[in-house]
């Protein structure tokens, strides 16, 4: 269904008076459909959630390794001749990245789930902020209590003991990032939304604990 409508959109663009056009097809996140006992897109930074499709047309790029959404933004802005100062991504026309990073600042996962089911037991849930870094082959998970290394696609076996150099390399890269770029994404910034916007976001599965008061009735 999505493919059919995407085809309709692309045909409309190509047949229209738009001139040279770049098309990007991607997703902001994946979804859990029962993995780890979860539904939705929160709390565990598995590849199921963060490794999303990416298809581009009209970009003269040849990428190797991993790509982040910020790279797409930086590249599109670069093509358009816009200012890219402050963008964390790289321009894929000129540079590839060595690793990708994802973060989750939610710390109430266990509390939230147990408010619905007191017997909920999901060992991989963290009660602290967590970050992951990966280079396409290895992935390091870091939170306030744990540091685990996985050799993808296996995300269940900690291989830190077998690959200590890889673990230390990725841990160093991640900590350096957290001390620089990561400082600006500490989870403390709050957007201002109208009640209508908050209700709409809740319908999409976000901000479920922040509905307008009359929505709780």
C-alpha positions as a LaTeX table, in Angstrom:
\begin{tabular}{lrrr}
\hline
Residue & $x$ (\AA) & $y$ (\AA) & $z$ (\AA) \\
\hline
Unk1 & 0.00 & 0.00 & 0.00 \\
Unk2 & 2.75 & 2.44 & 0.99 \\
Unk3 & 4.77 & 1.46 & $-2.08$ \\
Unk4 & 1.81 & 2.14 & $-4.38$ \\
Unk5 & 1.22 & 5.60 & $-2.94$ \\
Unk6 & 4.93 & 6.38 & $-2.94$ \\
Unk7 & 4.95 & 5.51 & $-6.64$ \\
Unk8 & 2.03 & 7.88 & $-7.21$ \\
Unk9 & 3.89 & 10.67 & $-5.40$ \\
Unk10 & 7.12 & 10.14 & $-7.34$ \\
Unk11 & 5.25 & 10.10 & $-10.65$ \\
Unk12 & 3.53 & 13.35 & $-9.68$ \\
Unk13 & 6.87 & 14.96 & $-8.83$ \\
Unk14 & 8.56 & 13.73 & $-12.00$ \\
Unk15 & 5.67 & 14.84 & $-14.20$ \\
Unk16 & 5.31 & 18.22 & $-12.48$ \\
Unk17 & 7.09 & 21.54 & $-12.99$ \\
Unk18 & 9.51 & 21.00 & $-10.13$ \\
Unk19 & 12.76 & 20.72 & $-12.02$ \\
Unk20 & 15.64 & 18.79 & $-10.49$ \\
Unk21 & 14.32 & 17.00 & $-7.42$ \\
Unk22 & 15.89 & 14.93 & $-4.65$ \\
Unk23 & 13.75 & 12.21 & $-3.10$ \\
Unk24 & 14.53 & 10.63 & 0.28 \\
Unk25 & 12.55 & 7.70 & 1.70 \\
Unk26 & 13.31 & 6.78 & 5.29 \\
Unk27 & 11.73 & 6.36 & 8.71 \\
Unk28 & 12.27 & 8.08 & 12.04 \\
Unk29 & 12.32 & 4.75 & 13.90 \\
Unk30 & 11.35 & 1.10 & 13.75 \\
Unk31 & 8.77 & $-0.70$ & 15.86 \\
Unk32 & 8.77 & $-3.53$ & 18.37 \\
Unk33 & 6.18 & $-6.19$ & 17.58 \\
Unk34 & 6.64 & $-8.38$ & 20.64 \\
Unk35 & 10.42 & $-8.37$ & 20.83 \\
Unk36 & 11.45 & $-8.22$ & 24.51 \\
Unk37 & 7.74 & $-8.26$ & 25.32 \\
Unk38 & 7.32 & $-4.75$ & 23.93 \\
Unk39 & 5.05 & $-3.03$ & 21.44 \\
Unk40 & 5.90 & 0.38 & 20.06 \\
Unk41 & 9.18 & 2.26 & 19.75 \\
Unk42 & 10.62 & 3.04 & 23.16 \\
Unk43 & 13.11 & 2.11 & 25.84 \\
Unk44 & 15.46 & $-0.39$ & 24.19 \\
Unk45 & 17.90 & 0.77 & 21.50 \\
Unk46 & 17.92 & $-2.45$ & 19.49 \\
Unk47 & 18.56 & $-2.47$ & 15.75 \\
Unk48 & 14.87 & $-3.30$ & 15.39 \\
Unk49 & 14.23 & 0.26 & 16.49 \\
Unk50 & 17.17 & 2.28 & 15.17 \\
Unk51 & 18.22 & 0.55 & 11.94 \\
Unk52 & 15.72 & 1.99 & 9.46 \\
Unk53 & 15.33 & 1.96 & 5.66 \\
Unk54 & 17.00 & 4.70 & 3.65 \\
Unk55 & 16.55 & 5.18 & $-0.10$ \\
Unk56 & 17.61 & 8.30 & $-1.97$ \\
Unk57 & 17.23 & 9.48 & $-5.55$ \\
Unk58 & 18.98 & 12.47 & $-7.04$ \\
Unk59 & 21.89 & 12.61 & $-4.58$ \\
Unk60 & 25.34 & 12.03 & $-6.06$ \\
Unk61 & 26.74 & 10.12 & $-3.11$ \\
Unk62 & 28.49 & 6.81 & $-2.56$ \\
Unk63 & 28.36 & 5.89 & 1.10 \\
Unk64 & 30.25 & 3.23 & 2.99 \\
Unk65 & 29.37 & 2.10 & 6.47 \\
Unk66 & 26.69 & 3.68 & 8.62 \\
Unk67 & 24.54 & 6.76 & 7.99 \\
Unk68 & 22.51 & 8.88 & 10.40 \\
Unk69 & 19.50 & 11.08 & 9.73 \\
Unk70 & 21.62 & 14.10 & 10.63 \\
Unk71 & 23.84 & 13.21 & 7.65 \\
Unk72 & 20.85 & 13.37 & 5.33 \\
Unk73 & 19.97 & 16.79 & 6.74 \\
Unk74 & 23.54 & 18.06 & 6.37 \\
Unk75 & 23.76 & 16.73 & 2.81 \\
Unk76 & 20.43 & 18.19 & 1.68 \\
Unk77 & 21.25 & 21.56 & 3.21 \\
Unk78 & 24.65 & 21.44 & 1.54 \\
Unk79 & 23.13 & 20.70 & $-1.85$ \\
Unk80 & 20.75 & 23.62 & $-1.36$ \\
Unk81 & 23.62 & 25.93 & $-0.41$ \\
Unk82 & 22.21 & 26.51 & 3.07 \\
Unk83 & 24.15 & 27.10 & 6.27 \\
Unk84 & 25.10 & 23.84 & 7.97 \\
Unk85 & 26.81 & 25.31 & 11.03 \\
Unk86 & 25.67 & 23.47 & 14.15 \\
Unk87 & 24.52 & 20.39 & 12.24 \\
Unk88 & 26.06 & 17.24 & 13.70 \\
Unk89 & 25.77 & 15.29 & 10.47 \\
Unk90 & 28.35 & 14.97 & 7.71 \\
Unk91 & 27.84 & 15.91 & 4.07 \\
Unk92 & 27.73 & 12.49 & 2.41 \\
Unk93 & 28.95 & 13.96 & $-0.88$ \\
Unk94 & 32.36 & 14.51 & 0.69 \\
Unk95 & 32.62 & 12.36 & 3.81 \\
Unk96 & 31.57 & 9.07 & 5.38 \\
Unk97 & 31.10 & 8.53 & 9.10 \\
Unk98 & 32.91 & 5.87 & 11.09 \\
Unk99 & 30.13 & 5.18 & 13.57 \\
Unk100 & 26.53 & 6.03 & 14.45 \\
Unk101 & 25.12 & 7.03 & 17.84 \\
Unk102 & 21.64 & 6.77 & 19.32 \\
Unk103 & 20.38 & 7.86 & 22.72 \\
Unk104 & 17.34 & 7.37 & 24.92 \\
Unk105 & 16.80 & 9.82 & 27.76 \\
Unk106 & 13.71 & 8.15 & 29.20 \\
Unk107 & 14.39 & 6.76 & 32.66 \\
Unk108 & 10.90 & 5.67 & 33.72 \\
Unk109 & 10.46 & 2.59 & 31.53 \\
Unk110 & 10.25 & 0.05 & 34.34 \\
Unk111 & 8.00 & 2.29 & 36.45 \\
Unk112 & 5.69 & 3.00 & 33.50 \\
Unk113 & 5.30 & $-0.64$ & 32.49 \\
Unk114 & 4.72 & $-1.80$ & 36.06 \\
Unk115 & 1.99 & 0.80 & 36.47 \\
Unk116 & 0.10 & $-1.27$ & 33.87 \\
Unk117 & 1.41 & $-4.68$ & 34.89 \\
Unk118 & 3.03 & $-5.02$ & 38.34 \\
Unk119 & 4.54 & $-8.36$ & 37.31 \\
Unk120 & 6.29 & $-6.98$ & 34.21 \\
Unk121 & 9.86 & $-8.25$ & 33.96 \\
Unk122 & 12.00 & $-7.08$ & 31.04 \\
Unk123 & 15.66 & $-7.44$ & 32.05 \\
Unk124 & 17.04 & $-5.24$ & 29.27 \\
Unk125 & 15.14 & $-2.15$ & 30.36 \\
Unk126 & 17.36 & 0.52 & 31.89 \\
Unk127 & 16.49 & 2.92 & 34.69 \\
Unk128 & 19.07 & 5.47 & 33.49 \\
Unk129 & 19.75 & 7.35 & 30.29 \\
Unk130 & 21.47 & 5.14 & 27.74 \\
Unk131 & 23.53 & 5.53 & 24.60 \\
Unk132 & 24.73 & 3.18 & 21.88 \\
Unk133 & 27.47 & 3.50 & 19.30 \\
Unk134 & 28.12 & 1.14 & 16.44 \\
Unk135 & 30.28 & 0.90 & 13.35 \\
Unk136 & 28.12 & $-1.51$ & 11.38 \\
Unk137 & 29.77 & $-4.61$ & 12.84 \\
Unk138 & 30.04 & $-3.98$ & 16.57 \\
Unk139 & 27.69 & $-2.08$ & 18.84 \\
Unk140 & 28.42 & $-0.78$ & 22.34 \\
Unk141 & 25.66 & $-0.07$ & 24.88 \\
Unk142 & 26.47 & 2.33 & 27.71 \\
Unk143 & 24.34 & 3.48 & 30.64 \\
Unk144 & 25.04 & 4.37 & 34.27 \\
Unk145 & 25.25 & 0.71 & 35.28 \\
Unk146 & 26.31 & $-1.34$ & 32.25 \\
Unk147 & 28.68 & $-1.41$ & 29.32 \\
Unk148 & 28.08 & $-4.22$ & 26.85 \\
Unk149 & 29.51 & $-4.99$ & 23.41 \\
Unk150 & 27.55 & $-6.87$ & 20.76 \\
Unk151 & 28.71 & $-8.29$ & 17.45 \\
Unk152 & 25.83 & $-7.56$ & 15.11 \\
Unk153 & 23.33 & $-8.92$ & 14.30 \\
Unk154 & 23.53 & $-10.67$ & 17.71 \\
Unk155 & 22.31 & $-8.23$ & 20.38 \\
Unk156 & 21.96 & $-10.78$ & 23.16 \\
Unk157 & 25.58 & $-11.86$ & 23.75 \\
Unk158 & 28.07 & $-9.54$ & 25.41 \\
Unk159 & 31.38 & $-10.14$ & 23.60 \\
Unk160 & 33.42 & $-7.60$ & 25.57 \\
Unk161 & 35.77 & $-10.24$ & 26.96 \\
Unk162 & 36.49 & $-11.62$ & 23.49 \\
Unk163 & 37.02 & $-8.19$ & 21.88 \\
Unk164 & 38.38 & $-5.83$ & 24.56 \\
Unk165 & 40.15 & $-3.56$ & 22.03 \\
Unk166 & 36.93 & $-3.01$ & 20.10 \\
Unk167 & 35.04 & $-2.39$ & 23.35 \\
Unk168 & 37.58 & 0.18 & 24.51 \\
Unk169 & 37.75 & 1.89 & 21.12 \\
Unk170 & 33.99 & 2.35 & 20.87 \\
Unk171 & 33.68 & 3.33 & 24.53 \\
Unk172 & 36.32 & 6.04 & 24.04 \\
Unk173 & 34.60 & 7.35 & 20.90 \\
Unk174 & 31.22 & 7.41 & 22.64 \\
Unk175 & 32.46 & 9.16 & 25.78 \\
Unk176 & 34.27 & 11.77 & 23.71 \\
Unk177 & 31.07 & 12.42 & 21.77 \\
Unk178 & 29.03 & 12.66 & 24.95 \\
Unk179 & 31.47 & 15.22 & 26.33 \\
Unk180 & 31.22 & 17.39 & 23.21 \\
Unk181 & 28.15 & 17.10 & 20.98 \\
Unk182 & 26.27 & 15.04 & 23.53 \\
Unk183 & 26.25 & 17.87 & 26.05 \\
Unk184 & 23.72 & 19.74 & 23.94 \\
Unk185 & 21.27 & 16.84 & 24.02 \\
Unk186 & 20.87 & 16.19 & 27.72 \\
Unk187 & 17.11 & 15.64 & 27.71 \\
Unk188 & 16.45 & 18.80 & 29.74 \\
Unk189 & 15.21 & 20.97 & 26.87 \\
Unk190 & 11.43 & 21.03 & 26.62 \\
Unk191 & 9.42 & 22.08 & 23.61 \\
Unk192 & 6.35 & 24.27 & 23.96 \\
Unk193 & 3.21 & 22.69 & 22.51 \\
Unk194 & $-0.42$ & 23.72 & 22.37 \\
Unk195 & $-3.02$ & 21.31 & 23.80 \\
Unk196 & $-4.03$ & 20.46 & 20.23 \\
Unk197 & $-0.46$ & 19.59 & 19.27 \\
Unk198 & 0.04 & 17.52 & 22.43 \\
Unk199 & $-3.19$ & 15.61 & 21.77 \\
Unk200 & $-2.10$ & 14.93 & 18.18 \\
Unk201 & 1.32 & 13.70 & 19.35 \\
Unk202 & $-0.41$ & 11.45 & 21.88 \\
Unk203 & $-2.51$ & 9.96 & 19.07 \\
Unk204 & 0.77 & 9.05 & 17.36 \\
Unk205 & 2.07 & 7.33 & 20.49 \\
Unk206 & 4.10 & 10.17 & 21.99 \\
Unk207 & 3.73 & 12.19 & 25.18 \\
Unk208 & 1.22 & 9.74 & 26.62 \\
Unk209 & 1.94 & 11.01 & 30.11 \\
Unk210 & 1.56 & 14.67 & 29.11 \\
Unk211 & $-1.97$ & 14.92 & 27.72 \\
Unk212 & $-4.04$ & 18.03 & 28.36 \\
Unk213 & $-6.01$ & 17.71 & 31.59 \\
Unk214 & $-9.35$ & 17.28 & 29.84 \\
Unk215 & $-7.96$ & 14.33 & 27.85 \\
Unk216 & $-7.61$ & 12.28 & 31.05 \\
Unk217 & $-11.35$ & 12.29 & 31.73 \\
\hline
\end{tabular}
